[in-house]
């Protein structure tokens, strides 16, 4: 029994291959069905109040997975904080429009104080598709959030489709490596045409592997999963925290089901309705801003491994890798392309910047192993690459030709020297992908209680202006601008934590246009 639980946890936190599903059809509320009413005994909030918290009455068969979850955490739980973790799965329709069709499993992790009752109100956690699976995000948050929040809630991490137990692992290894290793400076039409063949190989193989269809991996389908999880947790109004495009999924859910919204925090949501190439250009610009913050942080140290001018040092490293990639003894290669992919991803977590600076410096000395170690969770087999790619491609409608991408790469490489070329090449990854269709901008969530929207000045994934526009699209939103760097502002600083906890724990409606320092 213990072995079975351990294996199930490995699947939940690390993911597994997608394959045929023999699960029964899943009931789902259709567009024509009435929205759920508030739970008995609760009062619908006014525009200036927040709903009461509702006790949890979950129908999901959770099982204890505390020991294995604790062993997988990168840092020890703070002294005096005793946590319990429970793992579970919920079957959801692969195609939300066909509730009687095939099903996929969404992984869940319930994280809270060891002595918390099972009825403690849930706080759903939905992470960014390019980051850790949401189950892991919830486990990490349980270490970091205030004792007051844990005394009020049990965190429930909901894995995105393509991650965790539903991890997408379908791309041929050589094709995946070609996309990751692609030189951001090699942007001639001829070079891009060859790379397009590798992108086609990914789509073809994934279409053959995924029996439920590639279109189910998107922010829009995550929004439908949120309401199914809400129902399975047994609450009429669900409180939640979302990060990145996980916040975008929650915004879409709030627009479709405002009567189901509890206390909602959208942390760094993307600009709603922004399609390519505008989305990739905005992200390239944001990554440049985040790198500048990283450089300032490094040079503030007594001895920055990248010297007095980190941008110059990294630019020189990329030029050297372009001329001659570095290889390890086991045959792995560090190229200019994979170095930029790693750098861009790691900029989103300032707690890892010391290790990132050391890894870049090691590569400059001819040792690629530390930087490849940071790349491994991002782009190898059975990692987050395939699921993040599928979500990114399905979240956009426009497909660009190699000639169009070549022209953009030339212009962006001038405007955004470190990340412009790589951002343009990313458009090629989606070029042969089926046109899933950009999700229409969600309804404005009329009738929803006040919603807190946070934007970060230095988020490499979702620019501050995009998060502000997401806030403007929600009539009940209160916007908080954080002048720091990273993907997800909560709970990084006392200012942000005070505002979020005031809303989630105390039921205090946040003030509009709050500004928090770095």
Secondary structure, 3 states (H helix, E strand, C coil): CHHHHHHHHHHHHHCCCCCCCCCCCCCCCCCCCCCCCCCCCCCCCCCCCCCCCCCCCCCCCCEECHHHHHHHCCCCCCCCCCEEEEEEEEEEECCCCCCCCCEEEEEEEEEEECCCCCCCEEEEEECCCCCCCHHHHHHHHHHHCCHHHHHHEEEEEECCCECHHHECCCCCHHHHHHHHHCCCCCCCHHHHHHHHHHHHHHHHHHHHHCCCCHHHCCHHHHHHHHHHHHHHHCCCCEEEEEECHHHHHHHHHHHHCHHHEEEEEEECCCCCCCCCCHHHHHHHHHHHHHHHHHHHHHHCCCCCCCCCCHHHHHHHHHHHHHHCCEECCCCCEECHHHHHHHHHHHCCCHHHHHHHHHHHHHHHCCCCHHHHHHHHHHHCCCCCHHHHHHHHHHCCCCCCCHHHHHHHHHHHHHHCCCCHHHHHHHHHHHHCCCCCCCCCCCCCCCCCCCEEEEEEEECCCCCHHHHHHHHHCCCCEEEEEEEEECCCCCCCCHHHHHHHHHHHCCCCCCCCCEEECC
